[in-house]
Amino acid sequence: MSLNVKKIGYAYDDLLLIPKHSTIKSRKEVDLSVDLGNDVKLNIPIINANMRDVASFELCLELVKMGGMALLHRFAKNPVIDQINTFHNILEVNRDYVNNVGVSIGIQKSDLDNVGTFISNGVKIICIDVAHADSEQTVRIIENIKSKHGDKILLIAGNVATDIGFSNLAKAGADVIKANIGSGCFAAGTRILLSNGLYKNIEEIKIGDRVINKDGNPVNVTDSFCTGIKRVVKIRHGLNSKHTYVTNDHNYFVGDLNTTKTAIVSSYGNILDKQSKTIPKASKFKWKPISELKRDVFLMPRNINFELEKDFSLDIIRSYGGKKNVLEFTLKPDYDVGYILGTFLGDGCATKTIDQTKLKRNAK
């Protein structure tokens, strides 16, 4: 998360890598090679980010020519066929590059099914590529792949940003772990849902605040910092008049309706639970960068475990007739109020007609 605070930055003049006594006579003697195991040895310890806008064919080819590793990205219309074609195109230049080119998969069942297809096409390096890899799904797919394919492949997994995250993937059997996560992707003004049901702007979030995560569970904010100025795009939820500004590569949890007929998109609730008609079939629930969204719907967790007080009151304030911020009444919880709030959080509207007389009578 980003916090708009003043922090002291560091430049090259402020830091020094402490030199040690050297016995090297020439820089030509320096060996930068690294052995990753499973017959994968790199002449230079450089691996590209397997992002769509980074992992182009030209960059990957140049990288393997220099002795680094090229990881192909999985963000294509047909990620399996596209990656296999690119893999073979690189091998046509030099068959020895087979130990320098890897493909990327996600953590869905279809991704697990595709591992055998990649291996049968000669792939020896597979990267499990998710934004937050310290998860049960990632651990399970690592264990599954290693149990089925063992040392046939070099298995990379990531990304993680904590010691425990690294340890979890290592224990599951990952051969190489991608560590650290890029800077934040939200601009100031982004609304963050707290565990008490209220919202805060992201720049107001403090360490220790309880926020709702992607699974609908309350968690502690462990750090909060500003990552500077970036180019962003604006999006707007259908029920919110304000825009949210995010970087172009920000991943949203969405329901993918791109393979669904336009005529039935309006009733997409049950459609999302069915797999897509693509080959191979895949779940319609997925993470997608904002730059790739077309006919996709933003999703929230189905169940949110709010940490609410046993009792609450809500002041209803209105401005009219030249009067500003007039207290109409104080709303106290009852069945009707719960219905309105529950329905609104569920699908964005409350359609039940409430007896206003009863509502005001219950209000104090």
C-alpha positions in Angstrom: 0.0 0.0 0.0 1.1 3.5 -0.6 1.3 6.3 2.0 2.0 9.9 0.9 4.6 10.8 3.5 7.9 12.6 3.4 10.8 10.2 3.6 14.5 10.7 3.1 15.6 9.2 -0.1 19.1 7.8 -0.8 21.4 8.4 -3.8 24.6 6.8 -4.8 26.5 9.3 -2.8 24.9 8.1 0.4 25.7 4.4 0.1 28.7 2.3 -0.3 29.2 -1.5 -0.9 32.1 -2.1 1.5 35.1 -3.3 -0.6 37.1 -6.4 0.5 40.7 -7.3 -0.1 41.0 -8.8 -3.6 43.4 -11.3 -5.1 41.8 -11.0 -8.6 44.4 -9.8 -11.2 41.9 -9.1 -13.9 38.2 -8.6 -14.3 38.4 -11.3 -16.9 39.0 -13.8 -14.1 35.6 -13.1 -12.5 33.1 -15.9 -13.0 29.5 -14.7 -12.9 28.0 -18.1 -13.7 25.4 -19.7 -11.5 24.3 -23.3 -11.3 20.6 -23.6 -10.6 20.5 -27.4 -10.7 18.8 -29.8 -13.1 21.4 -29.1 -15.8 20.5 -25.3 -15.8 23.7 -23.2 -15.6 23.7 -19.5 -16.5 26.7 -17.6 -17.7 25.2 -14.4 -16.2 22.8 -14.3 -13.3 20.1 -12.3 -15.1 16.5 -13.4 -15.6 13.8 -11.2 -17.2 10.5 -10.4 -15.6 7.9 -12.6 -17.3 5.6 -9.7 -18.0 3.8 -9.2 -21.3 5.4 -5.9 -22.0 8.9 -7.1 -21.0 9.2 -10.7 -22.3 9.2 -10.0 -26.0 10.7 -12.6 -28.4 13.6 -10.2 -29.3 14.5 -9.5 -25.6 14.3 -13.2 -24.7 16.5 -14.2 -27.6 19.2 -11.6 -26.8 19.1 -12.6 -23.1 19.7 -16.3 -23.8 22.4 -15.4 -26.3 24.3 -13.7 -23.5 23.9 -16.7 -21.3 21.0 -15.5 -19.1 17.6 -17.0 -18.7 14.5 -16.0 -20.6 11.1 -16.5 -19.0 8.2 -16.3 -21.4 5.0 -14.7 -20.2 1.6 -16.3 -19.9 -0.6 -13.3 -20.8 -1.8 -14.3 -24.3 -5.0 -15.5 -25.9 -3.6 -19.0 -25.9 -0.7 -19.0 -23.4 0.2 -22.6 -23.9 0.5 -22.6 -27.8 2.0 -19.1 -27.8 4.7 -20.0 -25.3 5.5 -23.3 -27.1 5.8 -21.5 -30.4 8.1 -18.9 -29.0 10.1 -21.6 -27.2 10.7 -23.5 -30.5 11.5 -20.3 -32.4 14.3 -19.6 -30.0 15.6 -23.1 -30.3 15.7 -22.8 -34.1 18.4 -20.2 -33.5 20.4 -22.6 -31.3 19.3 -25.9 -29.8 21.6 -25.4 -26.8 19.3 -22.6 -25.6 16.9 -25.3 -24.3 18.4 -24.9 -20.8 18.0 -21.1 -20.9 14.3 -20.7 -21.8 11.4 -21.2 -19.4 7.6 -20.9 -19.6 5.1 -19.5 -17.2 1.9 -20.9 -15.6 -0.6 -19.8 -13.0 -2.1 -21.8 -10.2 -5.4 -23.1 -11.6 -6.1 -26.7 -12.4 -5.8 -26.0 -16.1 -2.3 -24.7 -15.5 -1.4 -28.0 -13.7 -2.8 -30.0 -16.7 -0.6 -27.9 -19.1 2.7 -28.9 -17.4 2.7 -32.3 -19.2 2.2 -30.5 -22.5 5.1 -28.2 -22.0 7.4 -31.1 -20.9 6.4 -33.2 -24.0 7.5 -30.2 -26.1 11.0 -30.2 -24.6 10.5 -27.5 -22.0 12.8 -27.9 -19.0 12.1 -24.8 -17.0 8.7 -23.9 -15.6 7.8 -20.8 -13.6 4.8 -20.6 -11.4 4.0 -17.0 -11.8 1.5 -15.3 -9.4 1.5 -11.9 -7.7 1.3 -13.3 -4.2 2.9 -16.8 -4.1 2.7 -17.3 -0.3 -0.6 -19.1 -0.6 -2.0 -22.5 -0.2 -2.8 -22.8 -3.9 0.8 -22.1 -4.8 2.1 -24.6 -2.3 -0.3 -27.3 -3.5 0.6 -26.9 -7.2 4.4 -27.0 -6.4 4.0 -30.2 -4.4 1.8 -31.7 -7.2 4.3 -30.8 -10.0 7.3 -32.1 -8.1 5.6 -35.3 -7.2 4.6 -36.0 -10.8 7.7 -34.7 -12.6 10.4 -34.7 -10.0 13.8 -33.7 -11.5 12.6 -33.6 -15.1 12.2 -29.8 -14.8 13.6 -26.8 -12.9 10.7 -25.4 -11.0 10.6 -21.7 -10.3 7.9 -20.1 -8.1 7.1 -16.6 -7.0 6.8 -13.9 -6.1 7.2 -13.7 -2.3 8.4 -10.8 -0.2 8.8 -12.3 3.3 11.1 -14.9 5.0 8.1 -17.1 5.8 6.9 -16.9 2.2 10.3 -18.0 0.9 10.4 -20.8 3.4 6.9 -22.1 2.5 7.8 -22.4 -1.2 11.2 -24.0 -0.5 9.6 -26.6 1.8 7.0 -27.3 -0.9 9.8 -28.2 -3.3 10.5 -25.1 -5.5 14.0 -25.2 -7.0 14.3 -21.5 -7.5 12.2 -18.8 -5.8 11.4 -15.3 -7.2 11.6 -12.9 -4.3 10.4 -9.3 -3.7 7.4 -7.5 -5.2 7.4 -4.3 -7.2 6.2 -0.9 -5.9 2.6 -0.1 -5.3 0.0 0.4 -8.0 -2.6 2.6 -6.4 -2.8 6.4 -6.5 -3.8 8.6 -3.5 -7.5 8.7 -3.0 -8.0 5.0 -3.5 -10.6 3.8 -1.0 -9.6 0.9 1.2 -12.2 -1.3 2.9 -11.5 -1.7 6.7 -12.5 -4.6 8.8 -15.0 -2.4 10.7 -16.9 -1.8 7.4 -15.7 1.8 6.9 -13.3 3.1 4.2 -10.1 5.0 4.3 -8.1 6.7 1.6 -5.0 4.7 0.9 -2.7 7.6 1.9 -4.4 7.6 5.3 -3.7 3.9 6.0 -1.4 3.4 8.9 0.6 0.4 10.2 -1.6 -1.7 12.4 -4.9 -0.8 10.6 -7.2 -3.8 10.0 -8.2 -4.1 6.3 -10.1 -6.6 4.3 -7.9 -8.8 2.0 -8.8 -10.4 -1.3 -10.2 -13.5 0.6 -12.6 -11.3 2.6 -10.6 -11.7 5.8 -9.4 -9.0 8.1 -5.6 -8.6 8.3 -3.1 -6.2 9.8 -1.3 -3.6 7.7 2.4 -4.4 8.3 4.0 -1.5 6.3 2.9 1.6 4.5 5.0 3.8 2.2 5.1 6.1 -0.8 6.6 4.9 -4.0 6.8 8.1 -5.9 5.0 9.4 -9.0 3.9 7.0 -11.8 1.7 7.0 -14.8 -1.8 5.8 -14.0 -5.2 5.1 -15.6 -8.6 5.8 -14.2 -11.4 3.3 -13.7 -14.8 3.7 -12.1 -17.1 1.2 -10.4 -20.7 1.4 -11.7 -22.1 2.5 -8.3 -19.4 5.0 -7.4 -19.2 8.4 -9.0 -15.5 8.8 -8.1 -12.6 7.2 -10.1 -9.9 5.0 -8.8 -6.4 5.6 -10.3 -4.1 2.6 -10.8 -1.0 1.8 -12.7 -1.5 0.0 -16.0 -0.1 -3.3 -14.8 -2.3 -3.5 -11.6 -3.9 -6.9 -11.3 -7.7 -7.1 -10.6 -9.6 -10.1 -9.4 -12.3 -10.4 -12.2 -14.9 -12.6 -13.8 -13.8 -13.1 -17.4 -16.9 -12.9 -19.7 -15.0 -12.6 -23.0 -16.1 -16.1 -24.1 -19.7 -15.4 -23.1 -22.5 -14.3 -25.5 -23.3 -10.6 -25.2 -27.0 -11.3 -24.8 -26.6 -13.1 -21.5 -23.9 -11.0 -19.9 -26.5 -9.0 -18.0 -27.2 -12.1 -15.8 -23.6 -13.2 -15.3 -24.0 -14.4 -11.7 -24.3 -18.1 -12.5 -22.3 -17.9 -15.7 -19.0 -17.2 -13.8 -19.2 -20.6 -12.0 -19.0 -22.4 -15.3 -15.7 -22.9 -17.0 -14.9 -21.1 -20.3 -15.4 -22.9 -23.6 -11.7 -22.3 -24.6 -9.3 -25.2 -25.2 -8.3 -26.1 -22.6 -11.2 -25.1 -20.4 -10.4 -22.6 -17.7 -12.0 -20.9 -14.7 -13.7 -17.5 -15.4 -12.3 -16.3 -12.0 -8.8 -14.9 -12.6 -6.4 -12.1 -11.9 -5.8 -9.8 -14.9 -3.9 -6.6 -15.4 -6.0 -3.6 -16.0 -4.5 -3.2 -19.5 -6.0 -6.5 -20.6 -9.5 -6.0 -19.3 -12.3 -6.0 -22.0 -15.6 -7.8 -21.1 -14.6 -8.5 -17.5 -16.3 -7.7 -14.2 -14.6 -6.6 -11.1 -15.2 -9.0 -8.2 -15.2 -8.8 -4.4 -14.9 -11.7 -2.0 -18.2 -13.6 -1.7 -18.0 -13.5 2.0 -16.5 -10.7 4.0 -15.6 -11.4 7.7 -16.1 -7.9 9.1 -15.1 -7.2 12.7 -18.1 -5.2 13.8 -19.1 -3.9 17.2 -22.1 -5.5 18.8 -23.9 -2.2 18.7 -23.6 0.9 16.6 -25.4 4.1 15.7 -25.4 6.1 12.4 -26.2 9.8 12.2 -28.3 10.6 9.2 -27.4 14.2 8.2 -28.9 16.3 5.5 -28.6 19.8 4.1 -31.7 21.6 2.8 -33.5 25.0 2.8 -30.3 26.9 3.4 -29.5 24.7 6.4 -26.4 22.7 6.4 -25.5 19.4 8.1 -28.9 19.0 9.8 -29.1 15.9 12.0 -32.3 14.1 10.8 -32.1 11.2 13.2 -29.7 8.6 14.5 -30.1 5.1 13.0 -29.9 2.1 15.3 -29.5 -1.5 14.0 -32.6 -3.6 13.4 -33.7 -6.2 10.8 -34.6 -3.6 8.1 -31.3 -1.8 8.5 -29.5 -5.1 8.2 -31.4 -6.0 5.1 -30.6 -2.7 3.4 -26.9 -2.9 4.2 -26.6 -6.6 3.5 -28.3 -6.2 0.1 -26.3 -3.2 -0.9 -23.0 -5.0 0.0 -24.2 -8.1 -1.9 -25.2 -6.7 -5.3 -25.1 -3.0 -5.1 -28.8 -2.1 -4.6 -31.5 -2.5 -2.1 -34.9 -3.2 -3.7 -37.1 -4.0 -0.7 -39.6 -1.2 0.3 -39.1 -0.2 3.9 -41.8 1.3 6.0 -40.3 4.8 6.6 -42.7 5.4 9.6 -41.4 2.3 11.2 -37.8 3.2 10.4 -38.1 6.6 12.0 -39.9 5.1 15.0 -37.0 2.8 15.6 -34.5 5.6 15.1 -33.6 7.7 18.2 
